[in-house]
Amino acid sequence: MTPTRLAAVLLAAASTAGTPAVANPAASAGTQAPAHVRKYVGDAPLAGAGKLTWYGLHVYDAALYAPARLEPAHPTAQGFVLELTYARRLAGKDIADASRDEIERLGFGTEAQRSRWHEQMVKLFPGVEKGRRLAGVNVPGTGARFYFDGRFIGSIDDPAFARAFFAIWLDERTKAPQLRESLLKPAPVRTAGV
């Protein structure tokens, strides 16, 4: 397995066998969603954030923007944006392959659906480098929209895909439970003078 493939597998599988995910120190109440996704979530604040590491290797920072707290049992029932800021280079096909593998591990979709979703992800996902941002927008009842560094790159208009894809991070069976907890827990409330 090449280092790029290994890193991509880590992306989707979000294995926390090494260093656990920790809260992103940049996360704070009141941080607004990036301009390129506000049309989906309005002025929703940062709902949660975390950092994925694997054996000390920083893979990405994740930020979740949502207008209201997500229901952990049904997170895709409302609109939200999950944005990953990468800490290293990954090939787009490797991201798609690893995402397909994780969706299958979680038991979402039929073999035919996973094959179709994989083809769409391969066409859609770009290669990434350190500091590049890939945002997924959950549009309830419609599917997922994707942005790369603030530029719309396409969509997969299938609500079943959106449930399966975002489950990689938000399902209780995720391989990154600490990252999930950081994304879903409410941001701390700040008071004046504190």
C-alpha positions as CSV (number, residue, x, y, z in Angstrom):
1,M,0.0,0.0,0.0
2,T,1.4,3.4,-1.0
3,P,1.7,6.2,1.5
4,T,-0.9,8.1,-0.4
5,R,-3.4,5.2,-0.3
6,L,-2.7,4.6,3.4
7,A,-3.4,8.3,4.2
8,A,-6.6,8.2,2.1
9,V,-7.7,5.1,4.0
10,L,-7.1,7.0,7.2
11,L,-9.3,9.8,5.9
12,A,-12.4,7.7,5.4
13,A,-11.8,5.1,8.0
14,A,-10.7,7.7,10.5
15,S,-8.9,5.2,12.6
16,T,-8.0,6.4,16.0
17,A,-5.7,3.6,17.0
18,G,-2.9,6.0,17.7
19,T,-3.3,9.5,19.0
20,P,-7.0,10.3,19.8
21,A,-8.8,13.1,18.1
22,V,-8.7,16.3,20.0
23,A,-10.7,19.5,19.9
24,N,-9.5,22.1,17.4
25,P,-8.2,25.0,19.4
26,A,-9.5,27.4,16.8
27,A,-13.0,26.3,17.4
28,S,-15.1,28.8,19.3
29,A,-18.7,29.8,19.7
30,G,-19.7,32.4,17.2
31,T,-17.4,31.3,14.4
32,Q,-19.4,31.7,11.2
33,A,-19.7,29.3,8.3
34,P,-17.4,30.1,5.3
35,A,-19.1,32.4,2.7
36,H,-19.3,29.6,0.1
37,V,-21.7,27.6,2.2
38,R,-23.8,30.2,4.0
39,K,-26.6,29.8,1.4
40,Y,-27.2,26.3,2.8
41,V,-26.9,27.0,6.6
42,G,-27.4,30.8,6.8
43,D,-25.3,32.4,9.5
44,A,-25.0,29.1,11.4
45,P,-22.1,29.1,13.9
46,L,-19.5,26.5,14.3
47,A,-21.3,23.6,15.9
48,G,-18.2,21.5,16.6
49,A,-14.6,20.9,15.5
50,G,-11.9,18.4,15.9
51,K,-8.5,17.2,14.6
52,L,-7.9,13.7,13.3
53,T,-4.5,12.2,13.9
54,W,-3.2,8.7,13.4
55,Y,-0.2,7.5,15.3
56,G,0.7,11.2,15.7
57,L,0.2,11.9,12.0
58,H,-2.1,15.0,11.5
59,V,-4.5,14.0,8.7
60,Y,-7.0,16.9,8.8
61,D,-9.0,19.3,10.9
62,A,-12.8,19.0,10.7
63,A,-15.4,21.7,11.3
64,L,-19.2,21.2,11.4
65,Y,-21.5,24.2,10.8
66,A,-25.2,23.7,11.6
67,P,-28.1,26.1,12.4
68,A,-29.1,23.8,15.3
69,R,-27.6,21.0,17.3
70,L,-27.7,17.8,15.2
71,E,-29.7,14.9,16.4
72,P,-27.0,12.2,16.8
73,A,-29.4,9.4,15.7
74,H,-30.5,11.3,12.6
75,P,-27.9,13.9,11.7
76,T,-28.8,14.2,8.0
77,A,-32.4,15.3,8.9
78,Q,-31.2,18.9,8.8
79,G,-28.8,20.9,6.7
80,F,-25.2,21.2,7.7
81,V,-21.7,21.7,6.3
82,L,-18.8,19.5,7.2
83,E,-15.5,21.0,6.1
84,L,-12.2,19.2,6.2
85,T,-8.9,21.2,6.1
86,Y,-6.2,18.8,5.0
87,A,-2.8,18.5,6.6
88,R,-1.2,16.5,3.8
89,R,-1.4,15.5,0.2
90,L,-4.1,12.9,-0.8
91,A,-5.2,11.8,-4.3
92,G,-8.9,12.3,-5.1
93,K,-9.3,8.7,-6.2
94,D,-7.8,7.4,-3.0
95,I,-10.3,9.6,-1.0
96,A,-13.1,8.1,-3.1
97,D,-11.9,4.6,-2.7
98,A,-11.5,4.9,1.1
99,S,-14.9,6.6,1.4
100,R,-16.5,3.7,-0.5
101,D,-14.8,1.2,1.8
102,E,-15.9,3.0,4.9
103,I,-19.5,3.3,3.6
104,E,-19.5,-0.5,3.0
105,R,-18.0,-1.2,6.4
106,L,-20.9,0.8,8.0
107,G,-23.4,-1.2,6.0
108,F,-24.9,1.6,3.9
109,G,-26.4,1.0,0.4
110,T,-26.5,-2.0,-1.8
111,E,-23.5,-3.1,-3.8
112,A,-25.0,-1.4,-6.9
113,Q,-25.5,1.9,-5.0
114,R,-22.0,1.8,-3.6
115,S,-20.6,1.2,-7.1
116,R,-22.6,4.1,-8.5
117,W,-21.6,6.4,-5.6
118,H,-18.0,5.4,-6.0
119,E,-18.0,6.3,-9.7
120,Q,-19.5,9.7,-8.8
121,M,-17.0,10.4,-6.0
122,V,-14.0,9.4,-8.3
123,K,-15.2,12.0,-10.9
124,L,-15.9,14.6,-8.2
125,F,-13.2,14.5,-5.6
126,P,-10.0,16.4,-6.4
127,G,-6.6,15.7,-5.1
128,V,-5.8,17.7,-2.0
129,E,-2.6,19.2,-0.4
130,K,-1.9,20.7,3.0
131,G,-4.2,23.6,3.7
132,R,-6.7,22.8,1.0
133,R,-10.4,22.6,2.1
134,L,-13.1,20.2,1.0
135,A,-16.6,21.0,2.2
136,G,-19.6,18.6,2.1
137,V,-23.0,20.2,2.4
138,N,-25.9,18.0,3.5
139,V,-29.1,19.1,1.8
140,P,-31.9,17.1,3.4
141,G,-34.1,15.1,1.0
142,T,-31.8,16.0,-1.9
143,G,-28.2,14.7,-1.3
144,A,-24.8,16.3,-0.9
145,R,-23.1,19.3,-2.5
146,F,-19.3,19.6,-2.5
147,Y,-17.0,22.7,-2.5
148,F,-13.2,22.7,-2.9
149,D,-11.5,25.8,-1.5
150,G,-14.8,27.7,-1.7
151,R,-15.6,26.7,-5.3
152,F,-18.6,24.5,-6.1
153,I,-17.3,21.2,-7.7
154,G,-20.5,19.2,-7.9
155,S,-23.2,17.2,-6.2
156,I,-24.4,13.7,-5.7
157,D,-28.2,14.1,-5.7
158,D,-29.2,11.1,-3.6
159,P,-30.3,11.3,0.0
160,A,-29.2,7.8,0.7
161,F,-25.7,8.7,-0.4
162,A,-25.7,11.8,1.9
163,R,-26.7,9.6,4.9
164,A,-24.0,7.0,4.0
165,F,-21.2,9.6,3.3
166,F,-21.7,11.8,6.3
167,A,-22.0,8.6,8.5
168,I,-18.2,8.2,8.0
169,W,-17.9,11.0,10.6
170,L,-21.3,11.2,12.4
171,D,-22.5,7.6,12.8
172,E,-22.1,6.1,16.2
173,R,-20.1,3.3,14.6
174,T,-17.5,5.6,13.2
175,K,-13.9,4.6,13.6
176,A,-13.2,8.1,15.0
177,P,-15.6,8.3,18.0
178,Q,-13.6,11.1,19.7
179,L,-13.8,13.2,16.5
180,R,-17.5,12.5,16.3
181,E,-18.0,13.6,19.9
182,S,-16.0,16.8,19.2
183,L,-18.2,17.6,16.1
184,L,-21.5,16.9,17.8
185,K,-21.0,18.4,21.2
186,P,-22.3,21.9,21.7
187,A,-19.8,24.7,21.5
188,P,-19.0,26.4,24.8
189,V,-21.1,29.4,25.6
190,R,-18.9,32.5,26.1
191,T,-20.0,35.2,28.4
192,A,-18.8,38.8,28.5
193,G,-15.9,39.4,30.8
194,V,-14.9,35.8,31.1
